[in-house]
């Protein structure tokens, strides 16, 4: 069993061995978690530019060399093919399957992008006294496709995806301040309050993750989300793209707040 106190290296060993296939929210407190997007090398430079143009949803932690999944600066000894608890396989923009490993799908022309995740900010939020009810419930955060468009670069375009956390009204300022100091974990919220401001019609029907109904005295706070590449992949339709399953992150050895 792995939890908030587990070191990332040990957690990755458990994941690689198939002993953890659940969401990673709340795990390895104090360390950066990462979203994963893997694309053919011929698209990599263009996607890197897309990330630079959209740093809130796509903060880059590391980019691999083509065909090299296991020489990582952010997690020495790790392997992107096996060390996440769930992966998604997209073919021509359509979700083809969810798998526990992408070892058999790996190719010499694939480039991996590790992108910061708001899960990394949750320990800092809790340390500041901010209640995170989804952690108490043991559920993943709800994630939504928005009406906000990413800045397009070349072939890459699509909507910003956000994650939502239900925050007590008197803790909104603290949650904003804490996360603003962590730009590699998506930084400050993109929106607070009425979800219609982001084009979200129904909080009870997230596009990814688990619903989290608001309780009295709570406000919906929305952060940019690293599932954005999956919404973009659906628009751009590369012949092959590999990603993390939403909520099933890569656990790095990088301390939260490190630059």
C-alpha positions, 0 to 999 in steps of 0.5 A: 500500500502506498500513501502520502508518506511513500517516497516516489521511487518506492511508489513507482516500484509498486505501480510497475509491479501492478500493485497500484492501479488507482488515481494518485491524488494524495500520494507522495506528499511534497513531490511533483506529480506529472501528466504524460503526453507522448507523440511522434517525434515529427510533432514534438517541436511543434507541441513544445511550442504549444506548451510554451504558448500555454504554460498554465495548462501545459507547464513542462517538467521534462521532455525526453529524447526520441525513443528514450523512455527511461533516462529521466532527469526528474525520476532517475531509474523510472520508465515511462512505459510501465511506471504510471498506474494507467495509460490511454492509447489514442489513434487518429484522435480517438480513444482506442484503449486503456492499458496498464503498460505501453511497453509493447506500443513503444516506438523509437520515434516517440517523445514523452512530455511530462507536464506539471499537475495540480495534485502536486499542490494539494499537500501545500493546500492542506498544510495551509489549512485548506480542506480538500473534500475529494481527498477525504472521500478518496475520489479523483477530482472532476475535470471539465472541457471548457469554452476557453481556447488554448493559444494555437501553435501550428497544428495544435489547438483545442480547449483548455481542460480544468480540474475543480475543487470544492473550497470553503468560502473563507479559504478561497483566498488562501487556496489562491495564494498557495497555488499561485506560488506553484506555477509548475503545478498549474499556478493560481486558479483560472476561475472561481465561482459560476462554472458557466463562466468557463462554458461548463453546463453541469458540475455533476457531469464531469468529462473526466474524474469523479463528480463532487457536489458542492456543499453549503458554504463551498465555492467551485475553484477551477485550475488549468489541468494537464488533461488538456493534451487529451482534448487537443489530441482529439482535435489534432488527430495524430496517428498515435498518441499515448497519455496517462489515464486521467488522475493516474499520474507519474510520480517524480522525484522533484520536490514541490516548489522546485524550479 
